[in-house]
Amino acid sequence: IQEGLQYAPFNRGFDSHYGQYSGAIDYYTHWSAETENLDRPDWWLNGVQQDGPSEHTDSQGTGGWSPNLLADKAIAHIQNRNPSQPFYLHLAFNSVHGPVSAPASLVSKYQSLGVTNTGRRLISAAVDGMDQAMGRVLAALDAAGVTNNTVVLWFGDNGGDETKGSLNDPLRGDKGDSYDGGLREVAGISYPGVLPSGGVISHQYM
């Protein structure tokens, strides 16, 4: 739920902020189930609410699907940054938080692959779209020539929601509870030339 602007990212050390403040936004309309009483989309650029044509048009032609809009903004930041200064980019995709949504072409892809469970098909498509969006951001680092001087860290914040098609097997539990399936999450880190590629670390903290 949106707090006062004094707590907004651009007032807490970030140069700018783009995206939502609350959770549970619709991936296309950007309206949030948590802020329905505000009668406006939960989509912002530095404290200014955004709902113009550009917010419903993204570079991938998916009608303003929010992960693609966020990736587009991240890429623009990489391309237009001051190359003489280091940068920190916190890219928080709303994928695959509910209400889960994905472009129709990706949903059809998983239907053609034989995924019959509709929830599983939808979340697979949403993860696929997020992966593609992340790939475009990584490609922008390559194009900028800074991949070998950039640490990239990716992680989620909780286990999958099995009511929306996720699978946490072989772990017990679901999003929102204290079993391993609700708490454990994969992560990845890339730092070419410093960290070896292809390594896998499996460690459980108690």
Residue pairs with C-beta under 8 A, 6 or more apart in sequence:
1 21
1 22
1 34
1 35
2 21
2 22
2 35
2 38
2 42
3 21
5 11
5 47
8 17
8 21
8 46
8 47
9 16
9 17
9 90
10 16
10 17
10 46
10 47
14 90
16 45
16 46
16 77
17 44
17 45
17 46
17 47
18 44
18 45
18 46
18 70
18 73
19 43
19 44
19 66
19 69
19 70
19 73
19 92
19 94
20 30
20 32
20 42
20 43
20 44
20 66
20 94
21 42
21 44
22 32
22 34
22 35
22 42
23 32
23 34
23 94
23 97
24 32
24 33
24 34
24 97
24 98
24 99
25 31
25 32
25 33
25 42
25 43
25 66
25 94
26 32
26 99
26 101
27 65
27 66
27 67
27 94
27 95
27 99
27 101
27 102
28 56
28 63
28 64
28 65
28 66
28 101
29 41
30 41
30 42
30 43
30 50
30 51
30 55
30 64
30 66
31 40
31 41
31 42
32 41
32 42
33 99
34 42
35 42
40 49
40 51
41 49
41 50
41 51
41 55
43 49
43 50
43 51
43 55
43 66
44 50
55 64
55 69
56 63
56 64
57 63
57 64
58 64
58 65
58 68
58 69
58 72
59 68
59 72
60 68
60 103
60 132
62 68
62 103
62 129
63 103
65 101
65 102
65 103
65 129
66 93
66 94
67 93
67 94
67 95
67 129
67 130
67 133
68 129
68 133
70 91
70 92
70 93
70 94
70 133
71 91
71 133
71 134
71 136
71 137
74 89
74 91
74 137
74 140
75 136
75 137
75 140
77 87
77 89
78 87
78 89
78 137
78 140
78 141
78 144
78 146
79 140
79 143
79 144
81 87
83 144
91 137
93 130
93 133
93 134
95 126
95 127
95 129
95 130
95 133
96 123
96 126
96 127
96 130
96 164
96 166
98 161
98 164
100 119
100 122
100 123
100 126
100 164
100 165
101 122
101 126
102 122
102 125
102 126
102 128
102 129
103 125
103 129
106 125
106 126
106 128
106 129
107 121
107 122
107 125
109 125
109 128
110 120
110 121
110 124
110 125
110 128
111 121
115 121
115 124
117 165
118 165
119 163
119 164
119 165
120 165
120 167
121 165
122 164
122 165
123 160
123 164
123 165
123 166
124 165
134 154
138 147
138 152
141 147
141 150
141 152
147 192
148 192
148 193
150 191
151 189
151 190
151 191
152 188
152 189
152 190
152 191
153 187
153 188
153 189
154 187
154 188
154 189
155 185
155 186
155 187
155 188
156 185
156 186
156 187
157 185
158 175
158 176
158 182
158 183
158 185
159 166
159 168
159 171
159 173
159 174
159 175
159 180
159 181
159 182
159 183
159 184
159 185
160 166
160 167
160 168
160 174
160 175
160 181
161 174
161 175
161 176
162 168
162 174
162 175
163 174
166 175
168 174
168 180
168 181
168 182
171 179
171 180
171 181
171 184
172 179
172 180
172 181
173 179
173 180
173 181
173 182
173 183
174 181
174 182
175 182
176 182
184 204
189 195
190 197
